[in-house]
Amino acid sequence: MKNASMKNFHLPLPDDLYGALRAEAERSSVTATTLARQALEEWLRQKRRSHLRRAIESYAAQAAGTTDDLDEGLESAAVARLMSDEESA
């Protein structure tokens, strides 16, 4: 996030959460601000992935059995390719 414009965000924390954040920051040798920023970035990344996964699952359920669904030959070829990629890894 270097060279990015930064905004300050005031976030009151309960004493126990604040203490845990400070303790982890000290153990990790980073500032509490950096640790909190990293935690928020990771949480937001997970939320985006979760939303995307649900959207894909919803589309797949709606498309199942329609002309938008994968045909069996294409699906079989994709599965075979994925399995060969895993075996060579």
N, C-alpha and C positions, 0 to 999 in steps of 0.2 A: 504494500500500500504506500510505498515511497512516492513522493512527488504528487500525491493525491491531496486534494483540498480536504481539510479536516473541519469538523464541527464539534463543538463541545456539547455534551449531553449530561445533565445532572441526574444522577440515579441514586436516590436514597436506598440504603440497604439495611436489613435487620442486622443487629450486632453480630449474631452467629455467622451469617453469610459474609459479612465484612471481615470478620476474624479469619474465617476459612480462606477467603480470597487473599488476604495479606499473608497468611502462613504459607499458602501454596506459591505465591509470588516470591517469597523469600527462599523457599526450597528450590524453586526453579531459576533463581537468580535473574528474574525479570521484574519489571514494575507491575504493580497491581493493575494499572491502566492497560498495559500491553496484554496481560493475561485475560482481563475482562474482554478486551477487544477481540482476542483470538477465540475466546469461548463464544462470544456473540456471532462471529463470522462462521464458526463451525455449526452452531445451532441453526443459523439462517440457511446455510448450505444444505443441512439435513432436511429442513422444512421444504426447501425448493425441490429436492429430490423426491420427497414424499408426495408433494403435490403433483409432480410430473408423473410419478409411478401410478398414482390414482387416476390421473387423466388418461394415461395409456391403457390401464386396466379397463376403464370405462369404455374407451373407444373399442378395444378388442372385444369386449362383451357385446357391444352394439353391432360390431361388424361381423361377428361370428355367424357363419352360414350364409353370408351375403356375398355379392360379387367383390366386395372389398376385402374379404377374408383371403388368406393365403391359399393357393392351391396346394394339393398334397405333394406334388412333385417338387415344387419350389421349397416347401417346408422341409421335406426330407433332405434335399440338397443342403439347406442351411444347417440343419442339425448335424449332418455328416461332416460338414466343414468345421463347425464348432468343435466337434469331438476330435477331429484330426488336429486342430490347433491346440487343444488341451493335451493331447498325447505327445506332441512335439515340444511342448513347453517344459 
